[in-house]
Amino acid sequence: MFSVSDEMIRTIRYFLSVCCVVALFFVSPVPCGAGQAEGPAPAVIRHTAKLPGQTALAPQPTLLEPTLPIVDISGKQFVEFRWEPKTSPYRVWYYVFRLYRGYEMTPVRQLYAREVSALTAAIAISINYFKDGESYTWSVVQVDAGPLFSDPACGTFRVVKK
């Protein structure tokens, strides 16, 4: 018959204790259905929602482009959006990019949402999403290890086609 030594039992208990402690750092509460709407990326909306009373623990990224109030899309196929982290880029897991029609950042006004690699910090959106004379708001949320979410960094602009 197989005999289990005290040393083996202590080793297994230690291993299970370490696993439980490590698991606490990788589990985060996600509100089910909070702020979800039909659209291109509802999973992105669900995973970046903060719980009531939860503070942003990651710094907002710095928006680089477009920063002008008017963006001319004449002769272009894409509008490029660029940003950079305020902290070390090695701490960033990914970014969540969102594009809204108008100035309201509501699920109903959302045109586009996507998780963007931490290595990229940029995205190009087809001009098919934009209409001449319309205003748009874009936002980027930085997700750091934890996961720790930043408040959205936002920019607005109006599109013209000459």
C-alpha positions in Angstrom: 0.0 0.0 0.0 1.1 3.5 -0.7 2.3 5.6 2.3 2.2 9.4 2.1 5.0 11.0 4.1 4.5 14.1 6.3 7.0 15.9 4.1 4.9 15.3 1.0 1.7 16.5 2.7 3.5 19.7 3.8 4.8 20.3 0.2 1.3 19.9 -1.2 -0.3 22.2 1.4 2.4 24.8 0.7 1.8 24.6 -3.1 -1.9 25.0 -2.7 -1.5 28.0 -0.4 0.8 29.7 -2.9 -1.7 29.0 -5.7 -4.5 30.5 -3.7 -2.5 33.7 -2.9 -1.4 34.1 -6.5 -4.9 33.6 -7.8 -6.1 36.6 -5.7 -3.9 38.9 -7.9 -5.4 37.6 -11.2 -9.1 37.6 -10.4 -11.0 40.9 -10.8 -14.8 41.4 -10.5 -16.6 42.2 -13.8 -20.1 43.7 -13.6 -22.3 41.5 -15.8 -24.2 43.5 -18.4 -23.1 46.9 -17.1 -23.1 49.4 -20.0 -23.5 46.8 -22.7 -25.1 47.6 -26.0 -25.3 46.0 -29.4 -22.3 47.0 -31.4 -19.1 45.9 -32.9 -17.4 44.9 -29.6 -19.7 44.3 -26.6 -17.0 42.2 -24.9 -14.7 45.2 -24.8 -17.3 47.3 -23.2 -18.0 44.7 -20.5 -14.3 44.1 -19.6 -13.5 47.8 -19.2 -16.4 48.8 -17.0 -15.4 49.9 -13.5 -17.4 49.0 -10.5 -19.2 51.9 -8.6 -16.8 53.5 -6.2 -13.7 51.9 -7.9 -11.0 54.4 -8.6 -8.8 54.4 -11.7 -5.5 52.9 -10.8 -3.7 53.2 -14.2 -2.7 56.6 -15.6 -4.5 57.9 -18.7 -2.6 57.7 -21.9 -1.6 60.9 -23.7 -3.5 61.4 -27.0 -1.1 62.4 -29.9 -3.2 62.4 -33.1 -5.7 63.8 -34.1 -5.5 66.8 -31.8 -6.7 69.5 -34.1 -10.4 70.4 -33.9 -10.9 69.8 -37.7 -9.6 66.7 -39.6 -9.6 66.8 -43.4 -10.2 63.4 -44.9 -9.9 64.5 -48.6 -7.9 61.9 -50.5 -7.4 59.7 -47.5 -8.5 56.1 -46.9 -8.0 56.1 -43.2 -7.9 58.4 -40.2 -5.0 57.5 -37.9 -5.3 57.7 -34.1 -2.1 57.6 -32.0 -1.4 57.8 -28.3 1.3 57.0 -25.8 1.4 55.7 -22.2 2.3 58.0 -19.4 4.1 55.2 -17.6 6.5 52.6 -18.9 5.1 50.8 -22.0 6.2 47.5 -20.5 3.5 47.8 -17.8 0.7 48.2 -20.3 -1.3 45.0 -21.2 -3.5 46.6 -23.9 -5.6 49.6 -24.8 -9.3 49.9 -25.5 -10.0 52.3 -28.3 -13.6 53.7 -28.9 -15.1 56.0 -31.5 -18.4 57.8 -31.0 -20.5 60.0 -33.2 -21.0 63.4 -31.7 -19.9 64.5 -28.2 -21.7 61.9 -26.1 -19.8 58.8 -25.0 -22.8 56.5 -24.7 -23.2 53.0 -26.0 -25.9 54.2 -28.4 -23.5 56.7 -30.1 -20.6 54.2 -30.2 -19.4 53.5 -33.8 -16.3 51.4 -33.2 -14.5 49.7 -30.3 -11.4 47.5 -30.3 -8.7 46.2 -28.0 -5.4 47.4 -29.3 -2.0 45.8 -28.5 0.2 47.5 -26.0 3.0 47.3 -28.7 1.0 49.4 -31.2 -0.5 52.4 -29.4 -2.2 53.4 -32.7 -5.1 52.4 -34.9 -6.2 53.4 -38.4 -10.0 53.7 -39.0 -11.5 53.6 -42.5 -13.1 56.9 -43.7 -16.3 54.9 -44.3 -17.0 55.5 -40.6 -17.0 59.3 -41.0 -19.4 61.7 -42.6 -18.5 65.2 -43.9 -19.4 67.9 -41.3 -20.0 65.5 -38.4 -18.3 65.7 -35.1 -16.7 62.6 -33.4 -15.3 61.7 -30.0 -12.6 59.1 -29.5 -11.3 57.6 -26.3 -8.5 55.4 -25.1 -8.4 53.4 -21.9 -5.1 52.0 -20.7 -5.1 48.6 -19.1 -2.1 47.8 -16.9 -1.1 44.7 -15.1 -3.7 43.8 -12.4 -5.8 44.5 -14.5 -5.9 48.2 -13.6 -8.0 50.5 -15.8 -7.4 54.2 -16.5 -10.1 56.7 -16.9 -10.7 57.3 -20.6 -8.5 59.9 -22.3 -10.8 61.7 -24.8 -10.5 63.9 -27.9 -13.1 65.4 -30.2 -12.9 66.6 -33.8 -15.0 67.5 -36.8 -14.5 65.9 -40.2 -14.4 67.9 -43.4 -14.0 66.7 -47.0 -12.9 69.4 -49.4 
